[in-house]
């Protein structure tokens, strides 16, 4: 299998002719509902990772994987490559780069992006550890140190345990487990529900 990077500028230039591409957004359903590229389908990374072989077997040709910054799309591409998918592309820089180059996104419900959720939880834990160390017990400072270490590991490994845990929260879950065969056979755009 080959994994290539797809330029956000090229995607923007295609404009309304995105029907030629198969855009598969691997962000959480909440992120997808907040902002998505017209013509894209949503299959959250955790759903894809449940059975990458089934997804790889049903993938249409020339799939472009999309996420917020490109990291999760890269993880999805690796999982699909290991499962034997013939070719996928990853949108370089994700939906952020697409918007920065002038690409338009559609939006539904306004929910916090995963990155923003991680920042809120990490900040709350660090502040809680420092306040707890001052007023409850000095060892509560280890909570802040643990979060700092986790953030350093997340940056070095380009993975985030906290984001993985938050993606399992009810507000970030897909409405229901997807029937993959029906998902890939349906040609209409998978739009978020209101």
SVG drawing of the C-alpha trace seen along z (x, -y; Angstrom):
<svg xmlns="http://www.w3.org/2000/svg" viewBox="-32 -32 42 39">
<polyline fill="none" stroke="black" stroke-width="0.4" points="0.0,0.0 1.1,-3.5 0.3,-6.5 0.6,-9.9 0.0,-13.4 -2.8,-15.3 -2.4,-19.1 -5.1,-21.3 -4.6,-23.8 -5.4,-21.1 -8.5,-20.2 -9.6,-23.8 -9.1,-24.2 -11.3,-21.2 -14.1,-23.2 -17.6,-21.9 -16.2,-18.9 -15.3,-17.0 -17.6,-14.2 -14.6,-12.9 -12.8,-12.3 -13.7,-10.1 -13.1,-12.2 -13.1,-10.1 -13.0,-12.3 -11.6,-10.3 -12.3,-12.9 -14.9,-12.4 -18.5,-12.8 -18.6,-16.0 -15.7,-17.5 -17.2,-16.5 -20.6,-18.1 -18.8,-21.4 -16.9,-21.7 -16.5,-19.4 -15.5,-19.6 -18.4,-19.3 -18.6,-15.8 -16.8,-14.1 -18.0,-11.0 -17.3,-10.6 -15.8,-7.4 -14.2,-8.2 -10.7,-6.8 -11.8,-4.6 -14.5,-3.0 -12.0,-2.5 -9.5,-0.9 -12.1,1.7 -11.8,3.5 -9.4,1.9 -9.5,5.0 -13.2,4.6 -12.7,0.9 -9.8,1.6 -11.8,4.2 -14.7,1.8 -12.7,-1.4 -13.4,-3.0 -10.4,-4.0 -8.5,-7.2 -9.6,-7.9 -8.3,-11.0 -8.2,-10.8 -9.0,-14.0 -8.6,-15.0 -7.9,-18.2 -4.1,-18.4 -3.1,-15.2 -2.0,-13.1 -5.1,-11.0 -5.5,-10.6 -1.9,-9.3 -2.8,-6.8 -5.8,-5.7 -3.6,-5.4 -1.1,-3.2 -3.9,-1.0 -5.4,-0.6 -2.0,0.0 -1.4,2.8 -4.8,4.2 -4.0,4.3 -5.7,1.3 -4.2,0.5 -3.9,-3.3 -5.0,-6.1 -4.0,-9.8 -3.8,-12.0 -4.8,-15.6 -1.6,-17.4 -2.2,-19.6 -5.7,-18.4 -8.8,-20.6 -6.8,-23.4 -4.5,-23.7 -7.5,-23.4 -9.2,-26.4 -6.0,-28.4 -5.6,-28.2 -9.1,-29.4 -11.1,-26.2 -14.6,-26.5 -16.1,-24.1 -19.7,-23.5 -20.7,-23.5 -23.5,-22.2 -23.5,-22.0 -20.8,-24.0 -18.8,-21.7 -15.3,-21.9 -12.6,-20.4 -10.6,-17.5 -7.5,-19.7 -9.5,-22.3 -11.0,-19.6 -7.5,-18.3 -6.2,-21.8 -9.2,-22.3 -8.7,-19.0 -4.9,-19.3 -5.2,-22.9 -7.8,-21.9 -5.6,-19.0 -2.5,-21.2 -4.2,-24.0 -6.0,-21.5 -2.7,-19.8 -1.0,-23.1 -4.0,-24.4 -4.3,-21.0 -0.5,-21.0 -0.9,-24.4 -4.1,-23.8 -4.5,-20.0 -1.3,-18.0 2.1,-18.8 2.1,-15.5 -0.8,-16.7 1.9,-18.6 2.6,-15.2 -0.6,-15.5 0.7,-18.6 4.0,-16.9 2.2,-13.8 0.1,-16.0 3.2,-17.8 5.0,-14.5 2.0,-13.2 1.9,-16.3 5.7,-16.0 5.1,-12.3 2.2,-13.3 4.3,-15.8 7.3,-13.4 5.1,-10.4 2.5,-12.4 -0.2,-10.5 -2.3,-11.6 -3.7,-9.3 -5.9,-12.1 -7.5,-12.7 -8.0,-8.9 -9.8,-8.9 -11.8,-12.0 -12.9,-10.5 -14.7,-7.8 -16.9,-10.3 -20.6,-10.4 -20.4,-13.8 -17.7,-12.6 -19.2,-9.3 -20.8,-8.4 -24.5,-8.1 -24.3,-4.3 -21.9,-1.7 -21.7,-2.0 -22.6,0.7 -19.4,0.4 -20.8,2.1 -23.8,-0.3 -21.6,-3.2 -19.3,-2.8 -22.1,-1.7 -24.1,-4.8 -23.0,-7.5 -24.7,-10.5 -22.6,-12.7 -22.7,-11.7 -23.8,-14.9 -24.2,-15.4 -27.6,-15.1 -29.1,-18.2"/>
</svg>
